Amino acid sequence: MRLGDLLKKASKYLSERNVEDPSLEAGLLLSWLIKKDISYIYANPDIILDEENEKKYFSLVERRGRHEPYAYITGECGFLDYTFYVDPNVLIPRSDTELLAQGALYALGQDPKYFDQEMFRLKNKSTYRVLDIGTGSGCLAVSIAKGHDSVLVDAVDISENALNVAQKNAKRYGVENRITFIHADFLDKSIVLPGNYDLIVSNPPYIPLNEMPCLMESVRNYEPAVALAAGSDGLIFYREIAERTSSLLSKSGILLVECGYNQGQKVSEIFSDRGFSTLLLKDLSGINRVVAATTK
Ligand SMILES: C[S@@+](CC[C@H](N)C(=O)[O-])C[C@H]1O[C@@H](n2cnc3c(N)ncnc32)[C@H](O)[C@@H]1O
């Protein structure tokens, strides 16, 4: 079949199944399969795709029609300047979380264009120790380690399968020797972590249990519930992090956590109630997305 006809057929199929932006999705899947730029496909609608690839293409389109996320179908997700391997064991890294990564890099002395808050910068040191709670794909641990040569990261997750994915990504970017992967339940108070971290980052699960059924089909049916659900009000991880931060963070260390679109003030209070100075960072839509906290 001609590329142009394939696109038309796939986009009609996806549109009938209520996939958002069906033409773009059809084009992206074809572009990924034949490893050509999407502009090449649009510019060459008369090129014929062989039968084997045509079959492969429609099996991808069928998966997308069942609302399986594009990132799980291709096994890839862009985050900052990197492409992370992802599979259904890990949350697909979100662009919101890039703000947290940028905040962490700022704290480590980079990317001054993002913020202007000297208090949330670490003093110069030869080695910085970082803790990533709920590392998932490792998008934060790996991009922080890649962004700064003198960083050592402890990356914790309750899911062994997620840690395997994170490890794969650390190897992909050559930082596996600077990340220690720790299989642990952070909510288990008997778990002892090394402590004295200069920087703690976390994008913990934060969806209240009663909101889980309202999530988009692609999230609800495909992404791991353990990466999303967080008790009745979605705040259990922040309370636990706040309770343990004074024993885990170094004296003038910095903590950065991502939160849900309507949780910024509450999360900030959880930390300020414990004597931390806090700062809310807004995402590109002006929503409070990241809470920074320090004892300085
Ligand atoms: C929202 S995802 C974040 C993943 C990744 N850091 C990111 O930003 O894309 C939360 C992660 O926390 C992990 N997690 C959930 N409960 C946990 C617990 N009790 N202890 C440690 N990790 C946990 C999940 O397996 C998941 O990988």
The ligand as an SDF file (V2000), in Angstrom:
LIG
                    3D

 27 29  0  0  0  0  0  0  0  0999 V2000
    5.3810    8.6270   39.8890 C   0  0  0  0  0  0  0  0  0  0  0  0
    6.5380    7.3060   39.6620 S   0  0  0  0  0  0  0  0  0  0  0  0
    7.9930    8.2530   39.2970 C   0  0  0  0  0  0  0  0  0  0  0  0
    8.9950    7.5400   38.4360 C   0  0  0  0  0  0  0  0  0  0  0  0
   10.1250    8.4280   37.9500 C   0  0  0  0  0  0  0  0  0  0  0  0
   10.9060    8.9540   39.0460 N   0  0  0  0  0  0  0  0  0  0  0  0
    9.5790    9.5620   37.1200 C   0  0  0  0  0  0  0  0  0  0  0  0
    9.6400   10.7070   37.5850 O   0  0  0  0  0  0  0  0  0  0  0  0
    9.0950    9.3220   36.0040 O   0  0  0  0  0  0  0  0  0  0  0  0
    6.7740    6.7520   41.3140 C   0  0  0  0  0  0  0  0  0  0  0  0
    7.7360    5.6030   41.5220 C   0  0  0  0  0  0  0  0  0  0  0  0
    7.7250    5.2920   42.9330 O   0  0  0  0  0  0  0  0  0  0  0  0
    7.8000    3.8870   43.1000 C   0  0  0  0  0  0  0  0  0  0  0  0
    7.2150    3.5640   44.4040 N   0  0  0  0  0  0  0  0  0  0  0  0
    5.8980    3.4240   44.7180 C   0  0  0  0  0  0  0  0  0  0  0  0
    5.7560    3.1220   46.0120 N   0  0  0  0  0  0  0  0  0  0  0  0
    7.0060    3.0860   46.5430 C   0  0  0  0  0  0  0  0  0  0  0  0
    7.5140    2.8250   47.8500 C   0  0  0  0  0  0  0  0  0  0  0  0
    6.6830    2.5620   48.8540 N   0  0  0  0  0  0  0  0  0  0  0  0
    8.8490    2.8490   48.0490 N   0  0  0  0  0  0  0  0  0  0  0  0
    9.6870    3.1140   47.0160 C   0  0  0  0  0  0  0  0  0  0  0  0
    9.2670    3.3700   45.7580 N   0  0  0  0  0  0  0  0  0  0  0  0
    7.9430    3.3720   45.5230 C   0  0  0  0  0  0  0  0  0  0  0  0
    7.0310    3.3260   41.9310 C   0  0  0  0  0  0  0  0  0  0  0  0
    7.4090    1.9860   41.6600 O   0  0  0  0  0  0  0  0  0  0  0  0
    7.3890    4.3090   40.8090 C   0  0  0  0  0  0  0  0  0  0  0  0
    8.5120    3.8590   40.0900 O   0  0  0  0  0  0  0  0  0  0  0  0
  1  2  1  0
  2  3  1  0
  2 10  1  0
  3  4  1  0
  4  5  1  0
  5  6  1  0
  5  7  1  0
  7  8  2  0
  7  9  1  0
 10 11  1  0
 11 12  1  0
 11 26  1  0
 12 13  1  0
 13 14  1  0
 13 24  1  0
 14 15  1  0
 14 23  1  0
 15 16  2  0
 16 17  1  0
 17 18  1  0
 17 23  2  0
 18 19  1  0
 18 20  2  0
 20 21  1  0
 21 22  2  0
 22 23  1  0
 24 25  1  0
 24 26  1  0
 26 27  1  0
M  CHG  2   2   1   9  -1
M  END
$$$$
